[in-house]
Amino acid sequence: MSLPQRHKPDWLKVRLPQGPGWARIDRYHREQGLHSVCRSAACPNQGECWSRGTATFMILGNLCTRACAFCNVQKGAPLPVDGEEPRRVAEAIAELQLRHAVVTSVTRDDLPDGGAAQFARLVEEVRLHAPGCRIELLIPDLAGHQAALDLILAAQPDVLGHNLETVPRLYPQARRGADYQRSLGLLEAAHRRAPRIPTKSGLMLGLGETHEEIRAVLSDLRRVGCALLTLGQYLAPSRVHHAVIRYLHPDEFEQLRREALALGFAHVEAGPLVRSSYHAEHQFEEAADARNLQEHP
């Protein structure tokens, strides 16, 4: 069994958050009572993304009903759904003049639809308040409920994402309460029911997976029509979270990026600090270009 690695390599060092763009989004969080995965999940790219005016909003509160061993989001009994939240987030997106907004959520197994209605309402509010902004949703597995997925697809987001996070073998220890086939099935159903909406997924690496297991997951994702992919280094938020088994060198991420592109992904972001929403606007644009080439060779 592999032992955890204790010291971060130099390539994982990040700059402290700064600049007017970062300050403006930070102020919005505090003044408007908004949540973002940037802050709640301790994303290492917070400084870079906020400084250029990009953020990933998190709806349905900041308390998750699951206890994934890798995640820094708080666990507990969530509060009732805030009916004003979609409007507030949409107004923030408009005020910040975002061109591409990413919206995710905590997992809400306490809700019959897993929070799907809130996602759909948010898309409607963003279309109303910021019609020029593209909308990328990063959704939970909705407990496998197809009607909930249909509700979100009917709102027509520009990108629909759901992260597999890791390889099937590690689900019992890293993603308690989740199911690999259920998550893969969600992506497959989304692609089948709304093929014009690109689907997206991501993996954290360094949890103990093998290269062969990664390749198998990438093949599964392509088989269900997933177009966009992110590969990043897992960083343990604390000592009580799942340990980092291995730090992958940047060259390994580049090799995986090339392998994924060879499998047919329209765009792949791969690197030690890559997260789901990293360079999301560029991913969408490249996927759109690839789709246009396929339709108009």
N, C-alpha and C positions, 0 to 999 in steps of 0.2 A: 504493500500500500504506500502511495506517495505521501511524503510529509509536507506540511504547509511551508510556503516560503515566507520569510519574515521581513525582508527588506525590499522596498520598492526600487527598481532600477531608475537610472537618471532620466530615461525617456518618458517617465510618468510624471515628471514635475510640471506644474502648471502655474501660470501667473495669477496673482491675487486679483479679484474683481476690481475694476476701476473704470473711470470714464463717464461721460454724461449719459450715454445710452444705458449703461448698467444702473446708474443712479436713478434714472427715470423709471425703469421697470421695477427696481427695488421699492421706490416710493409708491408705485401702484399697488404692490403687494400689501404694503402696510396700511395705506389709506383706504383701499377698496375692499379689503378682506378677501383677496384672491389667493388661490393656491397654485403652485406650479411644481411639476416634477423636478424642475431645476433645483429647487430648494429642498423640497421634502425628501427627495432621493439622493441628495448630496452629489449632484452631477458635477464631474470635474471640469466640464466645459462652460459652467455658468458664467465665468468672467468673459470668455470669448463671445458667447452667443448674446448675452445681455448687452455687451459693449457695442455690438453691431445691430441691436434692436430686435433680436429674435428670442422668443420664449416659448416654452411648452406649458400650456395651462393645464391644470388638473381640476376636474369638476367632481361633484358628488362628495365634497368634503375632503378631509385629509386623514380619515381613519379607515383602514382596510379590514375586511372581514376574514382575510386569510393571513397566514404567517409564513410567507416564503422566507427561507433561510438566508437569502442573498439581499433582501430588500430593506431599505432604511425608512420606508414609510411606516408610520405608527399603526399598530394593530389595536382593535377594540370594537366596541359597539358604536356604530356610526350614528350621527344625528339624523333627523328627518331630512328629506330632500328639500333643498332651498329652491322654491319656484322662481325666485328672482335671479338666480345664479346665471342662467344662460344669457339674460339681457346684460348683466354686469360684465361678463366676460366679453360679449360682443362689443359693448361700448369701449372697453379697454383696448380691444384689437383695433377698433376704428380710431381711437385717440392716439394710439401708438403708430398708426399708419403702417401696419404690417401687411406685407404682400403675400405671405404664406404663414398661416397660423397652424400650430399643432396642438391638439387638445386630447388629453388622456384622462384617466380617472383611476381612483382606487377600485378594487373589486368590491361589489356590493351584492353578496349572496343573499342578503336580507330582503332584497327587492325582487318581486316576481319577474320583472323583465331585465334584471341585472343592471338597470340604469339606462336602458336603451332609449326610453322616451326623453330623458334629459339630453342625451347626445343629439337626438333628432331635433329637439327644440333649439339647442344651441346652434346647429347648422342653420336653421330658419332665422334665428336672430342675427347671426353673422351676415347672412345674405341681405338682411334688411339694413343693418347698420354699416357694414363694410363690404359692399357688393363686389369690389375689385380684389378682395382677398381670397386666396385659395385656402381650402380647409382640409387639413389632414387629421383624421381621427385615429387614435391608437387605443383600441378597445380591449376590455377583458374578455374572457371566454363565454360570458353570458350563460354559464352553466349548460351550454349546448342547446339553448332554446332557439329554434329556427325562426319563430315569429318575432322574437326580439331582434335578431339579425336583420330580418326583412324590414322592420321599422327603421333601422338605421340606414339601410341601403336605399330605402324610399326617399330619404332626405337628400340623397345624392352628394355625399362628400367627394372631394377631388381625389383623395387617397384613403384607403382603409387599411390600417395596420393592426396586427396582433402578433406579439412576440412569442416564439417558442421558447426562448431564453436559454435552453440547454438541451442536451441529448437525452433520449428516453431513459437510459439507465440511471441518470442522476435525478430524475423527477421525484422519487420518493424522499430524497434527502434535501433537495433544493427547492422544489415547487410543491410543497405539501398542499393538497386540496385541488391541484391541477391534474390534467390528464393529457398526455402527449397527443394521442389520437383525437381527442375532442378538440384540442387547439388546431391540429392540422385539418380536421374536418370543417372547422369554422372558416378557415382560409379557402378551402376547396369550395364550400357552399357559396361564399361571397363571390368568388371568381365565376362560378357557374351561373349564379343568379344575376350578377351585374358585371359582365365582362368588360364594360367600358371603364369601370372604376379600378385603377391599379391596386393590387394588394401588396402588402409589405410585411416583412418580419425581421426579427433580429435575434442574435445569439450573443451571450456573454461567454468568453473563453477563459480558461484557467481554473475551472471548477474540478478538473480531474478527467475531462473527456479525452478521447484519443483522436488522432487525425482521421482515422477510418470512420469513427462515429460522426465527426463533423461532416465528412463527405456524404454519409448516408442521409443526414438531416437535410443538407443542401439538395440532394437528389429528390427527397420527399417534397421539399418546397417547390421545386420546379415542376414536379409531377402534378401538383394541385394548382399550377398557374401563377405562383407568386412571382412578381416582377422586380421588386425592390428588396434589397438586403442590407442589413448592417451587422458588422462583426466587431466587437470591442472586447477589451480586457476587463474581466471582473475585478472589482476592487472592494474588499470587505469593508463595510461601513464601521464595524467595531469588532472587538474580539469575541463577541457572542454570536456573530453572524458566521455563515459558512466560510471556512478558511480559503485563502488563495492557495491553490495547489501548485500553480506554475504561472510565471509571468512570461508571456510570449514576446519574442523579439519583434520589432517592426517588420523585419524581413519576412517573418512567418505570416504576418497579416497580409503583406503584399502578395505572397504566394497563394494564400487562400483567396484573395480578391481575384487573382487571375484564374484560379480554378473555378470560382463561382461564375465569372463572366463566360468561361468556356462552356458552362452548363446551360447558359442562355438567359441569365438575369439581365434585365435592361440596365440596371445600375447597381453598383456595390460600393458601399463605404466600409472600409476595413482599416483598423488601426487601434493602437492601445487605448486612446481616449475617445474613440467613436461611441456614440450612444444613439438611441432610436431616432432622435430628431436632428442629429448632427448633419448640417448641410442639406436639410430636408427639401428646401426649395430647389436646389440643384438636382436632387434625385428625381423630383417630379418632372422637371424640364427635360432631363435626359430620357426618362421613360416615355414622355409625350413624343419626343423626337423619334424614338425607336418604334413607337406604335404607328406614327405617320409613315415611316419608311416601310413598315410591313403592309400598310393599307394602300400605299402609293409607291410601289417599287419603281 
